[in-house]
Amino acid sequence: MLSITADHALRAVLLLARIPADHAMRADAIAEAIGAPRNYLAKTLNALAKSGVVRSSRGPFGGFSLAIDPAVLTVARVTQIFDERPRTGHCLLSKARCDADNPCAAHVKWTAITASALSAIETTTVEELLGGATTPADMAPSHARPWLSARKRAAIVPDETLRAS
């Protein structure tokens, strides 16, 4: 139902929602964490920034962070940037147009399916998708927190610990 770009965008937003609000994560770290091509994801993140879903900052501690509270950010807000909602009047069963006045055999059921899916996407928030009560990401071991700089990680966990894991 989602394009690959919308899927990557949603996965990136879900990752950013799990990091502390005052931290940013570099595009390459996000790409690695979600398994997306780096250049492709960088363009996706820039589109999210242009639309106001994420913030971007430059510099050694720069990167991307959420610009909207996950409790109010809907899945639709993230994905509609990359996926146009289907508004086709084309019939599933033929090349002809199909509508409520001239329905095909699949029309009523398909209309209900698409309405249900769109409703779920439009009303589900990022926080709800994460299960609401997720374990804070900053409770994870520092070497599993790619948004921390190497210097901050070293202050939390000595290099010997990182090499041992």
RAMO-V798472 format. One record per residue. RES is the residue in one letter. PSI is psi as a letter, one per 20 degrees, with the letter a starting at -180 (999 if undefined). Layout:
res & psi
RES & PSI
RES & PSI
//
This chain:
res & psi
M & h
L & q
S & r
I & h
T & g
A & h
D & g
H & g
A & g
L & g
R & h
A & g
V & g
L & h
L & g
L & h
A & i
R & i
I & q
P & q
A & h
D & j
H & q
A & q
M & p
R & q
A & g
D & h
A & h
I & g
A & g
E & g
A & h
I & i
G & k
A & q
P & p
R & g
N & g
Y & g
L & h
A & g
K & h
T & g
L & h
N & h
A & h
L & h
A & g
K & h
S & i
G & j
V & h
V & r
R & q
S & q
S & q
R & r
G & r
P & h
F & j
G & a
G & b
F & q
S & r
L & p
A & i
I & p
D & p
P & h
A & h
V & i
L & o
T & q
V & h
A & g
R & h
V & g
T & h
Q & i
I & h
F & h
D & p
E & p
R & p
P & p
R & k
T & q
G & j
H & q
C & q
L & h
L & i
S & a
K & i
A & r
R & q
C & p
D & a
A & h
D & h
N & m
P & q
C & a
A & h
A & i
H & g
V & g
K & g
W & h
T & g
A & g
I & g
T & h
A & g
S & g
A & g
L & h
S & g
A & g
I & h
E & h
T & i
T & p
T & r
V & g
E & g
E & h
L & h
L & i
G & j
G & f
A & m
T & q
T & p
P & p
A & h
D & i
M & i
A & q
P & q
S & h
H & i
A & j
R & n
P & i
W & i
L & q
S & r
A & h
R & g
K & h
R & g
A & h
A & h
I & g
V & o
P & q
D & h
E & h
T & g
L & h
R & h
A & h
S & 999
//
